Amino acid sequence: MSCSPVCAEVWCFGYCVLMDPLRPQMVCLLLDFVLSHVFAPNDFILRTNGVCRLYPHLTRQMARLNMNDTAVQDILAWLVGRLSSMSLIA
C-alpha cells in the first residue's frame, strides 16, 4: 500500500520535523538512565529470533522519564501554526 503524496508529506513532516528537535533531549534522558541504573540479566528478554526486549518493569521506569515541558510546548505551538497554514487537500 502506498501513501498519497499529501499523506507522505504529512508523515515525513511529523516524523522528521517533530521528532528531531526533541531527540537530543530524549537521548540525554535515556543515557542518564542507562548510566545510573545497574542492569541485571532479568531486565531483558532475549527472543529466539535474536530480538532483545526490555521487561515491562524496566519499560515503566523509562516511561516515567520527564522531558522539559517547555520544549514540548514550543514544538507543539510551532506545529499548530504550521498545520493551520498547510493545505492538506491535493
Backbone as CSV, one residue per row, in Angstrom:
resi,resn,N_x,N_y,N_z,CA_x,CA_y,CA_z,C_x,C_y,C_z
1,MET,0.845,-1.186,0.000,0.000,0.000,0.000,0.883,1.241,0.000
2,SER,0.596,2.166,-0.892,1.408,3.373,-0.960,0.601,4.572,-0.472
3,CYS,1.311,5.552,0.027,0.674,6.777,0.509,0.473,7.740,-0.640
4,SER,-0.540,8.586,-0.507,-0.678,9.684,-1.453,0.462,10.658,-1.174
5,PRO,0.797,11.509,-2.125,1.872,12.479,-1.877,1.598,13.353,-0.651
6,VAL,0.328,13.734,-0.435,0.000,14.559,0.728,0.226,13.776,2.012
7,CYS,-0.246,12.527,2.041,-0.061,11.675,3.216,1.422,11.484,3.497
8,ALA,2.204,11.214,2.478,3.644,11.026,2.657,4.296,12.301,3.184
9,GLU,3.850,13.460,2.692,4.415,14.731,3.150,4.092,14.968,4.623
10,VAL,2.854,14.694,5.015,2.457,14.885,6.412,3.210,13.921,7.306
11,TRP,3.355,12.651,6.886,4.084,11.667,7.691,5.530,12.100,7.869
12,CYS,6.188,12.474,6.782,7.585,12.907,6.856,7.704,14.145,7.727
13,PHE,6.788,15.074,7.564,6.787,16.290,8.370,6.675,15.930,9.851
14,GLY,5.718,15.077,10.177,5.512,14.690,11.569,6.695,13.945,12.143
15,TYR,7.245,13.037,11.387,8.343,12.229,11.905,9.648,13.018,11.959
16,CYS,10.016,13.601,10.846,11.324,14.258,10.750,11.387,15.581,11.496
17,VAL,10.393,16.410,11.297,10.440,17.760,11.845,10.117,17.778,13.332
18,LEU,9.148,16.971,13.752,8.753,17.000,15.160,9.667,16.177,16.048
19,MET,10.155,15.070,15.556,10.989,14.200,16.379,12.398,14.756,16.545
20,ASP,12.970,15.287,15.505,14.365,15.709,15.577,14.659,16.776,16.629
21,PRO,13.819,17.800,16.810,14.144,18.778,17.856,14.125,18.180,19.265
22,LEU,13.328,17.145,19.483,13.222,16.534,20.812,14.217,15.397,21.013
23,ARG,14.757,14.874,19.942,15.644,13.708,20.030,16.855,13.927,20.940
24,PRO,17.576,15.046,20.846,18.739,15.213,21.727,18.373,15.186,23.219
25,GLN,17.236,15.795,23.570,16.810,15.776,24.970,16.453,14.366,25.414
26,MET,15.770,13.622,24.541,15.387,12.258,24.881,16.620,11.367,25.008
27,VAL,17.591,11.550,24.132,18.825,10.773,24.203,19.544,11.045,25.528
28,CYS,19.590,12.305,25.947,20.226,12.639,27.230,19.508,11.975,28.392
29,LEU,18.168,12.002,28.375,17.408,11.341,29.437,17.702,9.847,29.483
30,LEU,17.715,9.215,28.315,17.971,7.771,28.266,19.395,7.432,28.686
31,LEU,20.358,8.235,28.252,21.741,7.982,28.653,21.928,8.155,30.157
32,ASP,21.297,9.178,30.734,21.351,9.349,32.190,20.760,8.136,32.894
33,PHE,19.644,7.633,32.372,19.017,6.446,32.959,19.946,5.236,32.867
34,VAL,20.516,5.026,31.698,21.402,3.871,31.496,22.628,3.953,32.405
35,LEU,23.189,5.156,32.546,24.388,5.309,33.368,24.095,5.213,34.860
36,SER,22.869,5.491,35.266,22.553,5.465,36.691,21.884,4.165,37.133
37,HIS,21.600,3.274,36.219,20.890,2.030,36.531,21.859,0.846,36.494
38,VAL,21.747,-0.016,37.479,22.519,-1.261,37.469,21.620,-2.327,36.850
39,PHE,22.004,-2.787,35.685,21.183,-3.764,34.971,21.475,-5.174,35.446
40,ALA,20.459,-6.006,35.336,20.574,-7.433,35.670,20.101,-8.234,34.460
41,PRO,20.514,-9.478,34.362,20.082,-10.287,33.223,18.554,-10.380,33.098
42,ASN,17.856,-10.345,34.235,16.404,-10.473,34.148,15.704,-9.172,33.745
43,ASP,16.456,-8.134,33.416,15.878,-6.904,32.881,15.549,-7.051,31.392
44,PHE,16.031,-8.098,30.775,15.902,-8.261,29.329,15.301,-9.608,28.972
45,ILE,14.617,-9.623,27.843,14.088,-10.854,27.266,14.810,-11.040,25.941
46,LEU,15.490,-12.156,25.778,16.150,-12.465,24.507,15.298,-13.501,23.797
47,ARG,14.698,-13.097,22.693,13.805,-13.982,21.957,14.603,-14.910,21.057
48,THR,13.968,-15.972,20.617,14.651,-16.967,19.791,15.093,-16.402,18.445
49,ASN,14.448,-15.328,17.978,14.830,-14.726,16.698,15.928,-13.675,16.871
50,GLY,16.481,-13.555,18.095,17.587,-12.636,18.347,17.177,-11.252,18.809
51,VAL,15.881,-10.984,18.876,15.400,-9.679,19.319,15.528,-9.585,20.839
52,CYS,16.082,-8.490,21.299,16.244,-8.248,22.733,15.220,-7.197,23.155
53,ARG,14.415,-7.539,24.156,13.378,-6.620,24.635,13.560,-6.362,26.122
54,LEU,13.035,-5.224,26.558,13.049,-4.891,27.975,11.848,-5.523,28.655
55,TYR,12.053,-5.978,29.879,10.918,-6.435,30.666,10.052,-5.240,31.026
56,PRO,8.751,-5.459,31.234,7.830,-4.344,31.499,8.226,-3.457,32.682
57,HIS,8.802,-4.020,33.740,9.161,-3.176,34.893,10.200,-2.128,34.510
58,LEU,11.120,-2.485,33.641,12.139,-1.536,33.203,11.551,-0.531,32.211
59,THR,10.661,-0.985,31.366,9.994,-0.100,30.412,9.178,0.957,31.154
60,ARG,8.493,0.552,32.227,7.714,1.517,33.012,8.630,2.574,33.634
61,GLN,9.788,2.150,34.115,10.733,3.118,34.687,11.185,4.118,33.629
62,MET,11.463,3.626,32.437,11.918,4.510,31.361,10.796,5.442,30.905
63,ALA,9.560,4.971,30.932,8.426,5.805,30.513,8.193,6.955,31.490
64,ARG,8.661,6.821,32.711,8.479,7.882,33.705,9.510,9.000,33.566
65,LEU,10.456,8.854,32.662,11.429,9.916,32.442,10.697,11.146,31.933
66,ASN,11.033,12.294,32.460,10.324,13.523,32.098,11.181,14.416,31.225
67,MET,10.601,14.815,30.108,11.256,15.776,29.239,10.789,17.165,29.650
68,ASN,11.578,18.141,29.384,11.242,19.524,29.675,9.933,19.890,28.974
69,ASP,8.893,20.218,29.756,7.584,20.541,29.185,7.635,21.740,28.255
70,THR,8.494,22.693,28.539,8.588,23.891,27.709,9.021,23.528,26.292
71,ALA,9.965,22.615,26.163,10.438,22.204,24.839,9.309,21.565,24.042
72,VAL,8.538,20.716,24.691,7.418,20.052,24.010,6.359,21.082,23.624
73,GLN,6.040,22.005,24.528,5.047,23.041,24.250,5.480,23.915,23.070
74,ASP,6.758,24.263,23.014,7.263,25.086,21.907,7.094,24.370,20.573
75,ILE,7.422,23.077,20.539,7.290,22.296,19.306,5.825,22.206,18.896
76,LEU,4.941,21.957,19.859,3.514,21.844,19.536,2.935,23.170,19.045
77,ALA,3.327,24.276,19.646,2.837,25.584,19.197,3.288,25.845,17.766
78,TRP,4.528,25.511,17.464,5.042,25.676,16.106,4.275,24.778,15.136
79,LEU,4.004,23.529,15.554,3.286,22.580,14.707,1.879,23.079,14.390
80,VAL,1.166,23.549,15.400,-0.192,24.045,15.184,-0.175,25.190,14.179
81,GLY,0.758,26.110,14.316,0.877,27.202,13.356,1.176,26.712,11.955
82,ARG,2.061,25.746,11.875,2.448,25.202,10.563,1.295,24.455,9.902
83,LEU,0.589,23.627,10.676,-0.515,22.859,10.110,-1.680,23.758,9.702
84,SER,-1.902,24.819,10.453,-3.013,25.714,10.095,-2.733,26.453,8.790
85,SER,-1.482,26.604,8.420,-1.154,27.287,7.169,-0.921,26.300,6.023
86,MET,-0.939,25.009,6.313,-0.646,23.980,5.314,-1.934,23.468,4.670
87,SER,-1.973,23.392,3.376,-3.128,22.832,2.689,-2.955,21.336,2.577
88,LEU,-3.888,20.584,3.172,-3.792,19.123,3.126,-4.650,18.524,2.029
89,ILE,-5.204,19.349,1.169,-6.026,18.868,0.053,-5.196,18.937,-1.214
90,ALA,-5.060,17.754,-1.860,-4.242,17.680,-3.082,-4.957,18.261,-4.279
